[in-house]
Amino acid sequence: MNENHFKFSTSVVALPVFSVLTLWVVFWANLKFGLQLADYGIYPRTFQGLRGVLFSPFIHGDLNHLFNNSVPLFILLAALRYFYRELTFRVLIFGVLFSGLITWAIGRDSFHIGASALIYVLVAFIFLKGILTRYYRLVALSLMVTLIYGGLVWYIFPGVDEKISWEGHLGGLITGFVFAFLYKTPDYQKLIRYEWEKPDYNPQHDKFMQRFDENGNFVNLPPPEPEREGTSTDIPEIKYVYQFIPSRKEEDTDAD
């Protein structure tokens, strides 16, 4: 498996830190200067309420609301940036837009604020995309998201809590699921280490597999055929003849 797609960088931490810090700065400024930013939330089916599609994720009603969104947003953004680096900003930008538009279309007549819709986009996308890739690391990430945030599914239904925008949650969930099918990821293929893992592998050419018959029984290979005479593999016989030549001293001794 070529895991060059999974690279840790400062953006894996910087992106969630910057995003969460922005939410807290906006919340502080709203309290400090009395900006009444809740009026910039999504107000369904009104032209003025469309501005909330962009602004609502940064606006929170109270400290508890802000804290409950900050922790999952930090974790999910870090996971998105690390495992789906090339898709990060597309999921974030279009996730905010489309989940906001769905909320604007189906929401109750009230201001809808908070980053929870974006959280549902991230949960739905990371969960389903990991299952679709069928790569073990991403599937494990999907299961982890399910264990930690699986309970969020109850808050997409009306009547659970009147103070919660179930319309925004539902819009985020739908958007994340659609993105999981729409956005393509690299083909996560297992690294080929053996001959039998290759797609063009032919067991008939494998010396080891030839030692088994059709029923899986071990058999001996047939003896090699004897080489025929006159073939190009025949090596001609070479004879070496040695001749003894006496030295001069031996010749003088014989003459005496």
C-alpha atoms as a printed R data frame, in Angstrom:
    type eleno elety resid chain resno       x       y       z
1   ATOM     1    CA   MET     A     1   0.000   0.000   0.000
2   ATOM     2    CA   ASN     A     2   1.383   3.360  -0.964
3   ATOM     3    CA   GLU     A     3   0.544   5.488   2.040
4   ATOM     4    CA   ASN     A     4   1.988   8.731   0.711
5   ATOM     5    CA   HIS     A     5  -1.554  10.071   0.925
6   ATOM     6    CA   PHE     A     6  -1.308   9.948   4.713
7   ATOM     7    CA   LYS     A     7   1.215  12.588   5.735
8   ATOM     8    CA   PHE     A     8   1.318  14.442   8.990
9   ATOM     9    CA   SER     A     9   1.939  18.160   8.662
10  ATOM    10    CA   THR     A    10   1.401  21.262  10.733
11  ATOM    11    CA   SER     A    11  -1.911  21.843   8.944
12  ATOM    12    CA   VAL     A    12  -3.337  18.719  10.607
13  ATOM    13    CA   VAL     A    13  -3.172  20.620  13.897
14  ATOM    14    CA   ALA     A    14  -3.213  24.210  12.621
15  ATOM    15    CA   LEU     A    15  -6.508  23.895  10.739
16  ATOM    16    CA   PRO     A    16  -8.625  22.650  13.669
17  ATOM    17    CA   VAL     A    17  -6.875  25.030  16.095
18  ATOM    18    CA   PHE     A    18  -7.541  28.020  13.849
19  ATOM    19    CA   SER     A    19 -11.145  26.975  13.217
20  ATOM    20    CA   VAL     A    20 -12.024  26.422  16.864
21  ATOM    21    CA   LEU     A    21 -10.162  29.549  17.940
22  ATOM    22    CA   THR     A    22 -12.198  31.559  15.426
23  ATOM    23    CA   LEU     A    23 -15.417  30.305  16.979
24  ATOM    24    CA   TRP     A    24 -14.273  31.378  20.443
25  ATOM    25    CA   VAL     A    25 -13.113  34.797  19.234
26  ATOM    26    CA   VAL     A    26 -16.476  35.415  17.563
27  ATOM    27    CA   PHE     A    27 -18.295  34.294  20.704
28  ATOM    28    CA   TRP     A    28 -16.159  36.595  22.883
29  ATOM    29    CA   ALA     A    29 -16.676  39.558  20.548
30  ATOM    30    CA   ASN     A    30 -20.418  38.973  20.552
31  ATOM    31    CA   LEU     A    31 -20.516  39.077  24.352
32  ATOM    32    CA   LYS     A    32 -18.021  41.911  24.690
33  ATOM    33    CA   PHE     A    33 -19.593  44.318  22.242
34  ATOM    34    CA   GLY     A    34 -23.204  43.124  22.253
35  ATOM    35    CA   LEU     A    35 -23.250  42.464  18.495
36  ATOM    36    CA   GLN     A    36 -26.432  40.362  18.547
37  ATOM    37    CA   LEU     A    37 -24.926  37.983  15.997
38  ATOM    38    CA   ALA     A    38 -27.784  35.523  16.369
39  ATOM    39    CA   ASP     A    39 -29.692  37.704  13.903
40  ATOM    40    CA   TYR     A    40 -27.155  36.586  11.279
41  ATOM    41    CA   GLY     A    41 -28.187  32.970  11.584
42  ATOM    42    CA   ILE     A    42 -30.180  31.020   9.025
43  ATOM    43    CA   TYR     A    43 -33.794  32.143   8.916
44  ATOM    44    CA   PRO     A    44 -35.594  29.686   6.609
45  ATOM    45    CA   ARG     A    45 -37.219  30.760   3.368
46  ATOM    46    CA   THR     A    46 -36.337  34.436   3.616
47  ATOM    47    CA   PHE     A    47 -33.907  36.318   1.445
48  ATOM    48    CA   GLN     A    48 -32.249  37.920   4.449
49  ATOM    49    CA   GLY     A    49 -31.944  34.540   6.119
50  ATOM    50    CA   LEU     A    50 -29.655  33.321   3.337
51  ATOM    51    CA   ARG     A    51 -26.740  35.214   4.856
52  ATOM    52    CA   GLY     A    52 -26.853  32.732   7.702
53  ATOM    53    CA   VAL     A    53 -25.681  30.011   5.310
54  ATOM    54    CA   LEU     A    54 -22.235  31.603   5.554
55  ATOM    55    CA   PHE     A    55 -22.307  33.115   9.030
56  ATOM    56    CA   SER     A    56 -24.269  30.625  11.151
57  ATOM    57    CA   PRO     A    57 -21.405  28.122  11.742
58  ATOM    58    CA   PHE     A    58 -19.457  30.837  13.576
59  ATOM    59    CA   ILE     A    59 -22.318  31.888  15.877
60  ATOM    60    CA   HIS     A    60 -23.259  30.128  19.136
61  ATOM    61    CA   GLY     A    61 -25.933  30.876  21.676
62  ATOM    62    CA   ASP     A    62 -24.094  30.167  24.928
63  ATOM    63    CA   LEU     A    63 -20.885  28.742  26.336
64  ATOM    64    CA   ASN     A    64 -22.253  25.221  26.620
65  ATOM    65    CA   HIS     A    65 -23.312  25.277  22.976
66  ATOM    66    CA   LEU     A    66 -19.881  26.483  21.928
67  ATOM    67    CA   PHE     A    67 -17.972  23.925  23.996
68  ATOM    68    CA   ASN     A    68 -20.088  21.002  22.764
69  ATOM    69    CA   ASN     A    69 -19.263  21.935  19.172
70  ATOM    70    CA   SER     A    70 -15.588  22.809  19.700
71  ATOM    71    CA   VAL     A    71 -14.344  19.380  20.803
72  ATOM    72    CA   PRO     A    72 -15.854  17.239  18.010
73  ATOM    73    CA   LEU     A    73 -15.043  19.892  15.430
74  ATOM    74    CA   PHE     A    74 -11.385  19.858  16.450
75  ATOM    75    CA   ILE     A    75 -11.129  16.040  16.294
76  ATOM    76    CA   LEU     A    76 -13.026  15.651  13.023
77  ATOM    77    CA   LEU     A    77 -11.130  18.427  11.250
78  ATOM    78    CA   ALA     A    78  -7.814  16.860  12.243
79  ATOM    79    CA   ALA     A    79  -8.974  13.459  10.956
80  ATOM    80    CA   LEU     A    80 -10.283  14.974   7.730
81  ATOM    81    CA   ARG     A    81  -7.050  16.846   7.075
82  ATOM    82    CA   TYR     A    82  -4.836  13.840   7.772
83  ATOM    83    CA   PHE     A    83  -6.738  11.110   5.947
84  ATOM    84    CA   TYR     A    84  -8.440  13.153   3.199
85  ATOM    85    CA   ARG     A    85  -5.980  15.966   2.603
86  ATOM    86    CA   GLU     A    86  -6.964  16.718  -0.996
87  ATOM    87    CA   LEU     A    87 -10.668  16.855  -0.157
88  ATOM    88    CA   THR     A    88 -10.426  18.930   3.012
89  ATOM    89    CA   PHE     A    89 -11.463  22.348   1.761
90  ATOM    90    CA   ARG     A    90 -14.019  21.049  -0.699
91  ATOM    91    CA   VAL     A    91 -15.778  19.159   2.097
92  ATOM    92    CA   LEU     A    92 -15.597  22.157   4.427
93  ATOM    93    CA   ILE     A    93 -16.660  24.915   2.029
94  ATOM    94    CA   PHE     A    94 -19.353  23.040   0.141
95  ATOM    95    CA   GLY     A    95 -20.419  21.278   3.328
96  ATOM    96    CA   VAL     A    96 -21.218  24.605   4.963
97  ATOM    97    CA   LEU     A    97 -23.038  25.844   1.862
98  ATOM    98    CA   PHE     A    98 -25.208  22.837   1.089
99  ATOM    99    CA   SER     A    99 -26.049  21.935   4.684
100 ATOM   100    CA   GLY     A   100 -26.996  25.574   5.221
101 ATOM   101    CA   LEU     A   101 -29.186  25.643   2.126
102 ATOM   102    CA   ILE     A   102 -31.003  22.481   3.203
103 ATOM   103    CA   THR     A   103 -31.592  24.029   6.624
104 ATOM   104    CA   TRP     A   104 -32.864  27.206   4.963
105 ATOM   105    CA   ALA     A   105 -35.277  25.154   2.845
106 ATOM   106    CA   ILE     A   106 -36.742  22.827   5.503
107 ATOM   107    CA   GLY     A   107 -36.114  24.634   8.796
108 ATOM   108    CA   ARG     A   108 -38.620  26.010  11.246
109 ATOM   109    CA   ASP     A   109 -39.263  29.744  11.404
110 ATOM   110    CA   SER     A   110 -36.434  30.545  13.756
111 ATOM   111    CA   PHE     A   111 -32.772  31.503  13.642
112 ATOM   112    CA   HIS     A   112 -30.547  28.446  13.216
113 ATOM   113    CA   ILE     A   113 -26.988  28.962  14.471
114 ATOM   114    CA   GLY     A   114 -23.959  26.865  15.377
115 ATOM   115    CA   ALA     A   115 -21.361  24.605  13.769
116 ATOM   116    CA   SER     A   116 -23.274  21.409  14.478
117 ATOM   117    CA   ALA     A   117 -24.433  21.100  10.856
118 ATOM   118    CA   LEU     A   118 -20.790  21.061   9.749
119 ATOM   119    CA   ILE     A   119 -20.020  18.441  12.395
120 ATOM   120    CA   TYR     A   120 -22.719  16.206  10.931
121 ATOM   121    CA   VAL     A   121 -21.212  16.730   7.476
122 ATOM   122    CA   LEU     A   122 -17.822  15.549   8.743
123 ATOM   123    CA   VAL     A   123 -19.212  12.583  10.679
124 ATOM   124    CA   ALA     A   124 -21.285  11.355   7.734
125 ATOM   125    CA   PHE     A   125 -18.499  11.864   5.202
126 ATOM   126    CA   ILE     A   126 -15.712  10.231   7.234
127 ATOM   127    CA   PHE     A   127 -17.911   7.303   8.221
128 ATOM   128    CA   LEU     A   128 -19.302   6.410   4.806
129 ATOM   129    CA   LYS     A   129 -16.165   7.238   2.811
130 ATOM   130    CA   GLY     A   130 -14.071   4.898   4.912
131 ATOM   131    CA   ILE     A   131 -16.538   2.077   4.342
132 ATOM   132    CA   LEU     A   132 -16.602   2.702   0.598
133 ATOM   133    CA   THR     A   133 -12.807   2.663   0.249
134 ATOM   134    CA   ARG     A   134 -12.608  -0.692   2.076
135 ATOM   135    CA   TYR     A   135  -9.082   0.186   3.172
136 ATOM   136    CA   TYR     A   136  -8.439  -1.059   6.673
137 ATOM   137    CA   ARG     A   137  -7.122   2.215   8.132
138 ATOM   138    CA   LEU     A   138 -10.070   4.219   6.828
139 ATOM   139    CA   VAL     A   139 -12.545   1.537   7.851
140 ATOM   140    CA   ALA     A   140 -11.051   1.644  11.357
141 ATOM   141    CA   LEU     A   141 -11.498   5.420  11.324
142 ATOM   142    CA   SER     A   142 -15.129   4.962  10.303
143 ATOM   143    CA   LEU     A   143 -15.736   2.549  13.161
144 ATOM   144    CA   MET     A   144 -14.062   4.927  15.603
145 ATOM   145    CA   VAL     A   145 -16.289   7.779  14.453
146 ATOM   146    CA   THR     A   146 -19.307   5.523  14.878
147 ATOM   147    CA   LEU     A   147 -18.334   4.585  18.424
148 ATOM   148    CA   ILE     A   148 -17.677   8.173  19.480
149 ATOM   149    CA   TYR     A   149 -20.381  10.070  17.592
150 ATOM   150    CA   GLY     A   150 -22.898   7.385  16.702
151 ATOM   151    CA   GLY     A   151 -25.324   8.817  19.230
152 ATOM   152    CA   LEU     A   152 -25.647  11.976  17.180
153 ATOM   153    CA   VAL     A   153 -27.992  10.197  14.817
154 ATOM   154    CA   TRP     A   154 -30.870  10.669  17.277
155 ATOM   155    CA   TYR     A   155 -30.691  14.439  16.905
156 ATOM   156    CA   ILE     A   156 -31.707  14.404  13.243
157 ATOM   157    CA   PHE     A   157 -35.298  13.623  14.265
158 ATOM   158    CA   PRO     A   158 -37.817  16.282  15.332
159 ATOM   159    CA   GLY     A   159 -39.088  16.368  18.876
160 ATOM   160    CA   VAL     A   160 -35.924  15.130  20.609
161 ATOM   161    CA   ASP     A   161 -35.012  18.597  21.845
162 ATOM   162    CA   GLU     A   162 -36.889  21.710  20.745
163 ATOM   163    CA   LYS     A   163 -33.798  23.865  21.311
164 ATOM   164    CA   ILE     A   164 -31.745  21.810  18.833
165 ATOM   165    CA   SER     A   165 -31.897  22.445  15.096
166 ATOM   166    CA   TRP     A   166 -32.605  18.932  13.891
167 ATOM   167    CA   GLU     A   167 -33.059  20.444  10.416
168 ATOM   168    CA   GLY     A   168 -29.407  21.556  10.380
169 ATOM   169    CA   HIS     A   169 -28.280  18.158  11.625
170 ATOM   170    CA   LEU     A   170 -30.281  16.378   8.948
171 ATOM   171    CA   GLY     A   171 -28.969  18.724   6.271
172 ATOM   172    CA   GLY     A   172 -25.411  18.073   7.388
173 ATOM   173    CA   LEU     A   173 -25.912  14.313   7.438
174 ATOM   174    CA   ILE     A   174 -27.391  14.270   3.930
175 ATOM   175    CA   THR     A   175 -24.612  16.508   2.619
176 ATOM   176    CA   GLY     A   176 -21.860  14.329   4.110
177 ATOM   177    CA   PHE     A   177 -23.343  11.148   2.658
178 ATOM   178    CA   VAL     A   178 -23.647  12.719  -0.798
179 ATOM   179    CA   PHE     A   179 -20.025  13.927  -0.657
180 ATOM   180    CA   ALA     A   180 -18.860  10.421   0.275
181 ATOM   181    CA   PHE     A   181 -20.269   9.101  -3.009
182 ATOM   182    CA   LEU     A   182 -19.418  12.162  -5.067
183 ATOM   183    CA   TYR     A   183 -15.797  12.845  -4.139
184 ATOM   184    CA   LYS     A   184 -13.280  10.313  -5.325
185 ATOM   185    CA   THR     A   185 -10.247   9.223  -3.339
186 ATOM   186    CA   PRO     A   186  -7.044   7.521  -4.541
187 ATOM   187    CA   ASP     A   187  -7.199   3.778  -5.089
188 ATOM   188    CA   TYR     A   188  -5.874   2.335  -1.858
189 ATOM   189    CA   GLN     A   189  -4.270  -0.880  -3.090
190 ATOM   190    CA   LYS     A   190  -2.232  -3.306  -1.078
191 ATOM   191    CA   LEU     A   191   1.485  -3.249  -1.783
192 ATOM   192    CA   ILE     A   192   2.448  -6.228  -3.980
193 ATOM   193    CA   ARG     A   193   5.206  -8.232  -2.318
194 ATOM   194    CA   TYR     A   194   4.807 -11.703  -3.805
195 ATOM   195    CA   GLU     A   195   4.361 -13.077  -7.283
196 ATOM   196    CA   TRP     A   196   1.000 -14.617  -6.460
197 ATOM   197    CA   GLU     A   197  -0.387 -11.174  -5.530
198 ATOM   198    CA   LYS     A   198   0.114  -9.821  -9.044
199 ATOM   199    CA   PRO     A   199  -3.039  -9.533 -11.188
200 ATOM   200    CA   ASP     A   200  -1.422 -11.429 -14.089
201 ATOM   201    CA   TYR     A   201  -0.288 -14.299 -11.865
202 ATOM   202    CA   ASN     A   202  -0.657 -17.721 -13.530
203 ATOM   203    CA   PRO     A   203  -0.375 -20.696 -11.133
204 ATOM   204    CA   GLN     A   204   0.456 -23.011 -14.023
205 ATOM   205    CA   HIS     A   205   3.821 -21.293 -14.384
206 ATOM   206    CA   ASP     A   206   4.566 -21.436 -10.664
207 ATOM   207    CA   LYS     A   207   7.037 -24.241  -9.791
208 ATOM   208    CA   PHE     A   208   5.568 -24.560  -6.316
209 ATOM   209    CA   MET     A   209   1.972 -24.822  -7.490
210 ATOM   210    CA   GLN     A   210   2.979 -27.443 -10.026
211 ATOM   211    CA   ARG     A   211   3.703 -29.798  -7.114
212 ATOM   212    CA   PHE     A   212  -0.049 -30.097  -6.414
213 ATOM   213    CA   ASP     A   213  -2.702 -31.844  -8.459
214 ATOM   214    CA   GLU     A   214  -6.272 -30.720  -9.060
215 ATOM   215    CA   ASN     A   215  -7.376 -32.099  -5.671
216 ATOM   216    CA   GLY     A   216  -4.619 -30.323  -3.780
217 ATOM   217    CA   ASN     A   217  -2.509 -33.449  -3.277
218 ATOM   218    CA   PHE     A   218   1.257 -33.145  -3.312
219 ATOM   219    CA   VAL     A   219   2.827 -34.832  -6.329
220 ATOM   220    CA   ASN     A   220   6.321 -35.191  -7.678
221 ATOM   221    CA   LEU     A   221   7.259 -33.392 -10.824
222 ATOM   222    CA   PRO     A   222   7.908 -35.621 -13.854
223 ATOM   223    CA   PRO     A   223  11.592 -36.410 -14.456
224 ATOM   224    CA   PRO     A   224  13.309 -34.133 -16.950
225 ATOM   225    CA   GLU     A   225  13.467 -35.374 -20.500
226 ATOM   226    CA   PRO     A   226  16.900 -36.702 -21.607
227 ATOM   227    CA   GLU     A   227  18.788 -34.439 -23.897
228 ATOM   228    CA   ARG     A   228  18.900 -35.472 -27.497
229 ATOM   229    CA   GLU     A   229  22.161 -35.966 -29.342
230 ATOM   230    CA   GLY     A   230  23.163 -33.330 -31.772
231 ATOM   231    CA   THR     A   231  21.355 -30.545 -30.003
232 ATOM   232    CA   SER     A   232  22.908 -27.173 -29.520
233 ATOM   233    CA   THR     A   233  23.382 -27.952 -25.840
234 ATOM   234    CA   ASP     A   234  25.930 -30.744 -26.568
235 ATOM   235    CA   ILE     A   235  29.434 -29.783 -25.563
236 ATOM   236    CA   PRO     A   236  32.146 -31.353 -27.750
237 ATOM   237    CA   GLU     A   237  34.669 -33.525 -25.933
238 ATOM   238    CA   ILE     A   238  38.090 -31.908 -25.705
239 ATOM   239    CA   LYS     A   239  41.238 -33.976 -25.153
240 ATOM   240    CA   TYR     A   240  44.372 -32.449 -23.723
241 ATOM   241    CA   VAL     A   241  47.726 -34.114 -24.632
242 ATOM   242    CA   TYR     A   242  50.780 -33.372 -22.500
243 ATOM   243    CA   GLN     A   243  54.345 -33.978 -23.797
244 ATOM   244    CA   PHE     A   244  57.346 -34.324 -21.475
245 ATOM   245    CA   ILE     A   245  60.368 -32.262 -22.534
246 ATOM   246    CA   PRO     A   246  63.520 -32.963 -20.478
247 ATOM   247    CA   SER     A   247  65.639 -30.076 -19.257
248 ATOM   248    CA   ARG     A   248  69.237 -29.525 -20.378
249 ATOM   249    CA   LYS     A   249  70.696 -30.801 -17.108
250 ATOM   250    CA   GLU     A   250  68.907 -34.064 -17.489
251 ATOM   251    CA   GLU     A   251  70.222 -34.377 -21.108
252 ATOM   252    CA   ASP     A   252  73.819 -33.814 -19.921
253 ATOM   253    CA   THR     A   253  73.441 -36.459 -17.229
254 ATOM   254    CA   ASP     A   254  72.213 -39.012 -19.725
255 ATOM   255    CA   ALA     A   255  75.125 -38.286 -22.035
256 ATOM   256    CA   ASP     A   256  77.702 -39.082 -19.344
